[in-house]
Amino acid sequence: MSRLVLALAGLMSAGVSGLLLVQCATSQEAPPAKASHSLPDHVWKVYTNVRFQYKICYPEDLLVPQGEAENSDGRRFVAKDGGKLIVFGQNNALDETLSDRFEDTVSRLAGASGAATYKVIKPNWFVASGQNEQTIFYTKTLLGHQQFKSFELTYNKSTSGVYKPVIGRIVSCFADLAR
């Protein structure tokens, strides 16, 4: 108990809020203690989309939310350094397979000169990351109830040190709320 109090006091004096500590301590997907020391402190917020019933967290101090799309399918978040997080839902009106959506997404993000360097396809979701010239991309799509729910994070290769530490948290809290 005294170790916990000392750790709390140390974290609070370092600028870590008690609320953030509670969130990390109760999260089932929290990074190992060793990895958390290398993560920069961010102010995290959650965006919830009512129309397509998904949520995603984002570092508010890094990615500034823009207005929600007119059709309420998602939102764009933009960083001062040019990084972008785009989240959106879409009805699967054309009965597209997840594999087809995967190929279309990777082709669009990688472009003619790029490539996906990491790919995972499961029965109801996929992730991919790669590079298109100087742009790094990371995307995840969920398929459920005849709807695609996706996010795409893009940033310049020179800012990888800023974005790589936050990708895991973004991915772990991206969820289909209709399940």
N, C-alpha and C positions, 0 to 999 in steps of 0.2 A: 504494500500500500504506500509506504513512504517513497519507494522508487517511482511509483506512478505520480505522486504529488510533485516530486522533484522533476520528473520528466515533463509534467504539465507546466510547471513554473518555468522551466527552461524553454519549452516551446512557445509559451505565451510571451516571454521576454524576447524571443526571436521573431515575434510578429505573427505567429501562427494562432489563429483564433480557436477557441474551445469548440465552436460549432464545426469547424473543419476537422478537428481532431476526432470528434464524435462520428462524423460522416466516414472518415477513413477507418476508424476502429470498427464500425458496424458493417462496412461494406464487405461482401463476400468475395469481391474481386480486387481487394486492395493489393498493391504491389508489395513484395517482400520489403522488410524494414531497410535492408541495405540499399535497394533501388530507390526508395522514397527520399533518401538523403540527396540524391543527384537531381531530383525533380525541382524545377523552380517553383516558387509559390505563385499560384494564380487564384483569382477570384472566379469560382465556377458558378454558373447559372444553368438552369434547365429550360429548354424550349420544348413545349408540348404542342403538338398539332392536333386540334380537335377533329377536323374533317377526316383525316386518315388514321387517327389514333396511334401516334408514335411519339416518342420523346428522345431527346438527345441533350447531353450537357456540353457546354462550351466554355472556354476560358474568356470571361467577359473583358478582362483587361488586355487580351490579345486580339480577339475576334469581336468586332462591334456589330450587333444585330442591325440589319436594315429592315424596312417594313416587310410585313408578310405579303406574299404574292396575292394579286387581286382575286385569284380563284381559290385562295386559302389552301393551296397544296403544300406550301413550305415557306422557307425563309432563306435568305442569303446573309452570311456573316463575312465581313471584310476586315482585313488587318492593314495597318499603316504601311507595312512592308510589301503589300500586294498579295498576301496569302488570302485564300477564300475557302469558306466552308459553305456548301450548298446542301440543304436538306429538302427532300420533297417526297410526296406520295403520288401514286398514279394508279388508276384503275387498269386492270389487265383486260381491257375491252377486246383486244385482238387475240386473246388466249395464247399469248407468247409463253414459251417455256423459259425457265430460269437460265438454262444454257444459252438460249438465244439472246436474252437480256444481257448475260455476262459478256458474250462475244461483242455485242453492239457497244456496251459500255467501255470495255477495254480498248476496242478499236478507236472509239471517239477520243478517249483520254490519252492514249498512247500516240495517236496520230500516225502519219506515214513513216516518220523517222524514229519513233520511240518503241518501247516494249514494256510489257508487264514482267516484272521480275519475281513477283510473288502472287500465287493464285490458289484459292481454295474454293471449291464448289461443294456444297452439301445439299440435301434434299429441299431445304426451304430458305437458304441464304447463300451468298457468296461474298468473298472479299478479294480484292486485287490491289496491288501497288506496283509502281513502276516509274518510268521517266519518259518525258517527251521533250527533247532538247534540254533546256535548263529547268524545266518544270517537273517537280515530283508530284505524283498523285497517289492517293489512297482512297479507296471506295468500298462501301459495303452496301449490299441490297438484301432486304428481307422480302420473302413472298409468303403471303397468307391471306385467306379470304378473298382471293382474286384481286389482290392489290400488291403493288411493289412499293416499298418504303426504302428510300436510299439516302445516303450522304456521300458527298465527294469533297475531299480536302485536297487543295492544290496549293503549292508554294514553290518559291524559287530554291534551287539546289543550295544556294549560298546561305539560306536560312534554315537548313536542316536541323541544326542544333537547337533552334527554337521550337520546331514542330514535332520532331521525333519523340520528345518526352511527353507530349500531350495526347498523342494518337491512341495509346492504350486506354486512357480514361475516356476519351470520346467513344471509342469502340465498345467499351464495357458498359456504358450507360445508354447506348443506342438501343431502343427496345420497341417492339410492337406491343402496344397496350391492349389490342383487341384479342390477344391470345388468352 
